[in-house]
Amino acid sequence: MSVQFLNVYERRARLVPGVLAIVPVIVLFAALGLRQIPVVSYVLGLLAVAGVGPVLIVGAVRNFGKAVEQRLWESWGGPPTTVWLRLNAPTKSAAQRESWRKAVEAVSGISLLSLEVERQDAAGADDAIERATERVRKKTRDNEKFELLFFENRHYGYERNIYGIRWAARSISLLSLLALATYTLWVAPLVDRPQVSAANVVGLALCLGCLFGWFILPSKKRVKDAADRYANELLHAAVTLQEEAEAPDRNASAAP
């Protein structure tokens, strides 16, 4: 499977969850020896060489992740950055929120609404925050300068996509498990093959393990924790950009 044309974010946040979801199918093919069938081998090879396989996986995972993201934001009251910058919302540190708001305004060039206006027009206030933070994101695309921010963004994308494809992955695991169990119990004797073979036992164990894992690992909490870490890094990046922009002015005023 050629993945060289995918960037680092796509490989970690989208391709890896997709590959993990289809592991039971790979196990099923290996256990049943389907990979040895010429037509199957040819089709799989063509998909790999043409790069169609990774493109389809990445596209599907992205769609699942984006779809679940909207529902998660609604359950959280909005994206973490928006929630943290609202004046009409609880906060652990009003001083920290004010520092973030000033930095976001300075970097984005968009004024955030006052508390009084925010209470009268909550949707408008959220829209201003979201437009401002989007501009901050565009100014923090330097992966080397904001390495930790990139890492947290990639990790959030991974957790969100894992959660987004969980039901599809569970279905794939269950169907693969049932298909292999059906073959082992009923089909193998009909074609003069052993019911209990190393391939069958290992395959059943792996499919069962995948099914169990997809019920245990994906969770809203894991996505929320990853989203909060990313939001925290993004807002601190805004402060860094603000300080860098103000540094020449401070140096000029301090010069004799």
Stockholm file with secondary structure:
# STOCKHOLM 1.0

chainA/1-256         MSVQFLNVYERRARLVPGVLAIVPVIVLFAALGLRQIPVVSYVLGLLAVAGVGPVLIVGAVRNFGKAVEQRLWESWGGPPTTVWLRLNAPTKSAAQRESWRKAVEAVSGISLLSLEVERQDAAGADDAIERATERVRKKTRDNEKFELLFFENRHYGYERNIYGIRWAARSISLLSLLALATYTLWVAPLVDRPQVSAANVVGLALCLGCLFGWFILPSKKRVKDAADRYANELLHAAVTLQEEAEAPDRNASAAP
#=GR chainA/1-256 SS CCCTTSCHHIIIIIIHHHHHHHHHHHHHHHHHTGGGSHHHHHHHHHHHHHTHHHHHHHHHHHHHHHHHHHHHHHHHTSCHHHHHHCSSSCCSCHHHHHHHHHHHHHHHCCCCCCHHHHHHCHHHHHHHHHHHHHHHHHTTCCTTTTHHHHHHHHHHHHHHHHHHTHHHHHHHHHHHHHHHHHIIIIIHHHTTCCSSCHHHHHHHHHHHHHHHHHHHSCCHHHHHHHHHHHHHHHHHHHHHHHHHHHHHHHHHHHCC
#=GC SS_cons         CCCTTSCHHIIIIIIHHHHHHHHHHHHHHHHHTGGGSHHHHHHHHHHHHHTHHHHHHHHHHHHHHHHHHHHHHHHHTSCHHHHHHCSSSCCSCHHHHHHHHHHHHHHHCCCCCCHHHHHHCHHHHHHHHHHHHHHHHHTTCCTTTTHHHHHHHHHHHHHHHHHHTHHHHHHHHHHHHHHHHHIIIIIHHHTTCCSSCHHHHHHHHHHHHHHHHHHHSCCHHHHHHHHHHHHHHHHHHHHHHHHHHHHHHHHHHHCC
//
